[in-house]
């Protein structure tokens, strides 16, 4: 049975706050699209680590890094987030 970690990330935009749940591979896919479409720094996404990948301390550390990653992306696109990022963050559910 393959095991994988789902990261629960708190997102804040203005007065709105919600959580999104994604696997690291989802973040990687998002990042690849943003690097190619929007020329985001390819080193912005925290690296994929293999050793002890499901240890509690590593999961907590990566979750914090992924939160910082998303907040950094939101700062890069303060007016209009790219469609791929908006979809990833579920804006369509929270922002009218």
Backbone as numpy.savetxt, mean C-alpha at the origin, in Angstrom:
# Nx Ny Nz CAx CAy CAz Cx Cy Cz
-0.76 -26.39 2.00 -1.62 -25.21 2.00 -0.72 -23.96 2.00
-0.79 -23.16 0.96 0.04 -21.95 0.94 -0.43 -20.96 2.00
0.53 -20.33 2.65 0.15 -19.32 3.64 0.65 -17.97 3.16
-0.11 -16.96 3.45 0.28 -15.61 3.09 -0.25 -14.65 4.12
0.39 -13.50 4.19 0.05 -12.48 5.16 -0.82 -11.42 4.49
-1.90 -11.05 5.14 -2.72 -9.93 4.69 -2.43 -8.76 5.63
-2.09 -7.63 5.04 -1.77 -6.44 5.83 -3.01 -5.55 5.91
-3.33 -5.13 7.12 -4.47 -4.24 7.35 -3.90 -2.85 7.57
-4.16 -1.98 6.61 -3.53 -0.66 6.59 -4.58 0.42 6.83
-4.26 1.31 7.75 -5.11 2.47 8.05 -4.82 3.56 7.03
-5.85 4.06 6.37 -5.71 5.13 5.38 -6.41 6.37 5.90
-5.76 7.52 5.76 -6.34 8.79 6.17 -6.25 9.79 5.03
-7.39 10.36 4.66 -7.43 11.41 3.66 -8.35 12.48 4.20
-7.79 13.63 4.52 -8.59 14.69 5.12 -9.18 14.20 6.43
-10.50 14.33 6.57 -11.17 13.87 7.79 -11.64 12.43 7.68
-11.40 11.80 6.55 -11.84 10.42 6.32 -10.75 9.44 6.73
-11.17 8.36 7.37 -10.23 7.33 7.77 -10.89 5.97 7.58
-10.15 5.01 7.01 -10.66 3.67 6.82 -9.49 2.70 6.71
-9.80 1.43 6.63 -8.74 0.43 6.49 -8.90 -0.31 5.16
-7.76 -0.72 4.63 -7.75 -1.58 3.45 -6.93 -2.81 3.82
-7.27 -3.92 3.17 -6.58 -5.19 3.43 -6.00 -5.70 2.12
-4.68 -5.88 2.11 -4.01 -6.35 0.91 -2.82 -7.24 1.26
-2.52 -8.15 0.37 -1.31 -8.96 0.47 -0.14 -8.12 -0.05
1.07 -8.53 0.31 2.25 -7.82 -0.20 2.25 -7.83 -1.73
1.84 -8.94 -2.32 1.84 -9.04 -3.79 0.92 -7.98 -4.42
-0.15 -7.60 -3.72 -1.03 -6.53 -4.21 -0.29 -5.20 -4.23
0.46 -4.95 -3.15 1.27 -3.72 -3.10 2.31 -3.73 -4.22
2.92 -4.88 -4.44 3.93 -5.00 -5.49 3.32 -4.71 -6.86
2.14 -5.26 -7.13 1.47 -5.02 -8.40 1.13 -3.54 -8.57
0.61 -2.93 -7.52 0.31 -1.50 -7.55 1.57 -0.70 -7.85
2.64 -1.04 -7.16 3.89 -0.32 -7.30 4.44 -0.42 -8.73
4.39 -1.62 -9.29 4.86 -1.81 -10.67 4.09 -0.91 -11.64
2.79 -0.81 -11.46 1.96 0.03 -12.33 2.32 1.51 -12.15
2.50 1.93 -10.90 2.83 3.34 -10.64 4.22 3.69 -11.14
5.15 2.76 -11.04 6.52 3.01 -11.54 6.46 3.22 -13.06
5.71 2.36 -13.75 5.67 2.47 -15.21 4.79 3.63 -15.69
3.65 3.86 -15.03 2.72 4.89 -15.50 3.02 6.29 -14.96
3.47 6.37 -13.72 3.62 7.68 -13.07 5.06 7.99 -12.67
5.99 7.11 -13.03 7.41 7.31 -12.74 7.70 7.48 -11.25
7.01 6.68 -10.43 7.27 6.65 -8.99 8.64 6.01 -8.77
9.36 6.46 -7.78 10.66 5.88 -7.44 10.51 4.39 -7.18
11.25 3.58 -7.93 11.09 2.12 -7.80 11.56 1.60 -6.46
12.34 2.39 -5.72 12.82 1.96 -4.40 11.89 2.37 -3.26
10.77 2.98 -3.59 9.84 3.46 -2.56 9.16 2.33 -1.80
8.83 1.26 -2.50 8.16 0.12 -1.87 9.14 -0.65 -1.00
8.77 -0.96 0.26 9.64 -1.77 1.11 9.96 -3.10 0.40
11.19 -3.58 0.52 11.58 -4.80 -0.19 10.86 -6.03 0.33
10.76 -7.02 -0.54 10.18 -8.30 -0.15 11.26 -9.09 0.56
10.94 -9.55 1.76 11.90 -10.31 2.55 11.37 -11.73 2.66
12.25 -12.69 2.55 11.81 -14.08 2.57 12.03 -14.75 3.93
13.12 -14.46 4.60 13.46 -15.17 5.84 12.57 -14.69 6.98
11.89 -15.62 7.62 11.02 -15.28 8.74 9.88 -14.38 8.35
9.38 -14.55 7.12 8.42 -13.58 6.59 7.11 -13.51 7.37
6.79 -14.53 8.14 5.55 -14.48 8.90 5.76 -14.29 10.40
7.00 -13.94 10.79 7.22 -13.68 12.21 6.47 -12.42 12.61
5.96 -12.40 13.82 5.12 -11.28 14.27 5.84 -9.94 14.16
7.10 -9.88 14.56 7.83 -8.61 14.52 8.04 -8.13 13.09
8.32 -9.06 12.17 8.51 -8.67 10.77 7.19 -8.21 10.16
6.12 -8.89 10.47 4.80 -8.50 9.96 4.45 -7.09 10.44
4.68 -6.82 11.72 4.38 -5.49 12.26 5.24 -4.42 11.62
6.53 -4.74 11.43 7.45 -3.77 10.81 7.03 -3.50 9.37
6.74 -4.55 8.62 6.34 -4.34 7.22 5.02 -3.59 7.15
4.09 -3.87 8.05 2.81 -3.16 8.03 3.04 -1.66 8.19
3.90 -1.28 9.12 4.22 0.14 9.31 4.87 0.72 8.05
5.79 -0.04 7.44 6.45 0.43 6.22 5.45 0.61 5.08
4.48 -0.29 4.99 3.48 -0.18 3.93 2.53 0.99 4.18
2.25 1.28 5.45 1.44 2.47 5.76 2.18 3.73 5.32
3.47 3.79 5.62 4.29 4.94 5.20 4.31 5.04 3.68
4.44 3.90 3.02 4.44 3.86 1.55 3.16 4.50 0.99
2.01 4.08 1.52 0.75 4.62 1.02 0.60 6.10 1.33
1.00 6.51 2.53 0.91 7.94 2.87 1.82 8.76 1.96
2.99 8.22 1.62 3.91 8.90 0.71 3.27 9.06 -0.67
2.62 8.00 -1.13 1.93 8.09 -2.43 0.84 9.15 -2.39
0.08 9.19 -1.31 -0.99 10.19 -1.21 -0.43 11.61 -1.21
0.75 11.80 -0.62 1.39 13.12 -0.64 1.87 13.48 -2.04
2.27 12.49 -2.81 2.74 12.73 -4.18 1.59 13.12 -5.11
0.38 12.69 -4.78 -0.79 12.98 -5.61 -1.86 13.66 -4.76
-1.60 14.91 -4.32 -2.50 15.56 -3.36 -3.87 15.92 -3.93
-3.97 16.14 -5.22 -5.24 16.57 -5.79 -6.02 15.39 -6.36
-5.41 14.65 -7.25 -6.08 13.52 -7.88 -5.15 12.31 -7.88
-5.53 11.28 -7.18 -4.73 10.06 -7.17 -4.93 9.32 -8.48
-3.89 8.66 -8.98 -4.05 7.84 -10.19 -5.15 6.79 -9.97
-5.83 6.43 -11.03 -6.96 5.49 -10.95 -6.56 4.19 -10.25
-5.37 3.66 -10.57 -4.93 2.40 -9.98 -4.77 2.54 -8.45
-4.30 3.69 -7.99 -4.14 3.94 -6.56 -5.51 4.14 -5.90
-6.37 4.89 -6.55 -7.73 5.12 -6.01 -8.46 3.80 -5.82
-8.34 2.92 -6.82 -8.99 1.62 -6.73 -8.40 0.79 -5.58
-7.07 0.80 -5.47 -6.37 0.05 -4.43 -6.82 0.50 -3.03
-7.04 1.79 -2.89 -7.44 2.36 -1.59 -8.95 2.38 -1.39
-9.70 1.87 -2.35 -11.16 1.81 -2.27 -11.80 3.19 -2.12
-11.22 4.19 -2.79 -11.81 5.54 -2.72 -13.26 5.54 -3.12
-13.63 4.72 -4.09 -15.01 4.71 -4.59 -16.02 4.34 -3.49
-15.55 3.70 -2.42 -16.44 3.33 -1.33 -16.59 4.43 -0.29
-15.61 5.35 -0.23 -15.57 6.30 0.88 -15.63 7.76 0.47
-15.23 8.08 -0.72 -15.19 9.49 -1.14 -16.21 9.70 -2.24
-17.12 10.62 -2.01 -18.14 10.86 -3.05 -17.84 12.11 -3.84
